[in-house]
Each structure stands twice: as structure tokens, then as C-alpha cells.
Amino acid sequence: MISLINFQDHPTNRNKKVFHFNNEEHAVYFESLLTKDKLQFEKQIDEKGDQRIYYGVHIRDFEKAKKINYLTIGNFRKPFIPDVFFRYFLISISIFIVGLAIVGFILSD
């Protein structure tokens, strides 16, 4: 099953949520932010399987941990259009087309 989010309910303890990371660098960053915010967590590395790193966080800290999770994802996110020239070219073309549409609307009266 494909999961688009990296957190879920704890399989045995309903008072916890579990965050998981495939990349060790992301996990270390997430852990450092949890520690900085003084949130208690449990850590487990899946040694036998896919080496995924799990963090269990109490449900009372879930909203803070979720915000930290989004900060972690955002910190390592790549731009949607990585080439700067192409990005600004696409924005320019879009503005030009919208401008033509507005001019066409005004002149159609």
C-alpha cells in the first residue's frame, strides 16, 4: 500500500502516533527538532526490514510533532521546477497569457 503521509496510529498503543522516515538524515533532523521542543518520544530502527526509522510520540504532543514533521519535510523538499531559468520563463509565459486574456476581455465589449 502506498502512503502519502509518514505518520499513523501506533499499532498497539492508541495513546501514541508513529512517524516514520526512510532517510536517516531526515530522521536525525526530525529527532533534533523533537529534542529542541522537549517532546518525549520513542525511537526504533527496523533492523530486519527496510531500515525505516520510527518515532513514537504521545497523542497529546501530536499537533506539535506534526508541525515538526512538516518542517522536516519542507527543509529537505526540492523545488517543483528546479531550473531557475525555466521557472521564471514559465511564470513569464503565464503572466503574458493572463494579460492577453484580460486585454481580450476588455476589448470584446
Secondary structure in CASP SS format (residue, H / E / C, confidence):
PFRMAT SS
TARGET T0000
AUTHOR 0000-0000-0000
METHOD secondary structure of the structure
MODEL  1
M C 1.00
I C 1.00
S C 1.00
L C 1.00
I C 1.00
N C 1.00
F E 1.00
Q E 1.00
D E 1.00
H C 1.00
P C 1.00
T C 1.00
N C 1.00
R C 1.00
N C 1.00
K E 1.00
K E 1.00
V E 1.00
F E 1.00
H E 1.00
F E 1.00
N C 1.00
N C 1.00
E H 1.00
E H 1.00
H H 1.00
A H 1.00
V H 1.00
Y H 1.00
F H 1.00
E H 1.00
S H 1.00
L H 1.00
L H 1.00
T H 1.00
K H 1.00
D C 1.00
K C 1.00
L C 1.00
Q C 1.00
F E 1.00
E E 1.00
K E 1.00
Q E 1.00
I E 1.00
D C 1.00
E C 1.00
K C 1.00
G C 1.00
D C 1.00
Q C 1.00
R C 1.00
I E 1.00
Y E 1.00
Y E 1.00
G E 1.00
V E 1.00
H E 1.00
I H 1.00
R H 1.00
D H 1.00
F H 1.00
E H 1.00
K H 1.00
A H 1.00
K H 1.00
K H 1.00
I H 1.00
N H 1.00
Y H 1.00
L H 1.00
T H 1.00
I H 1.00
G H 1.00
N H 1.00
F C 1.00
R C 1.00
K C 1.00
P C 1.00
F C 1.00
I C 1.00
P C 1.00
D C 1.00
V H 1.00
F H 1.00
F H 1.00
R H 1.00
Y H 1.00
F H 1.00
L H 1.00
I H 1.00
S H 1.00
I H 1.00
S H 1.00
I H 1.00
F H 1.00
I H 1.00
V H 1.00
G H 1.00
L H 1.00
A H 1.00
I H 1.00
V H 1.00
G H 1.00
F H 1.00
I H 1.00
L H 1.00
S C 1.00
D C 1.00
END
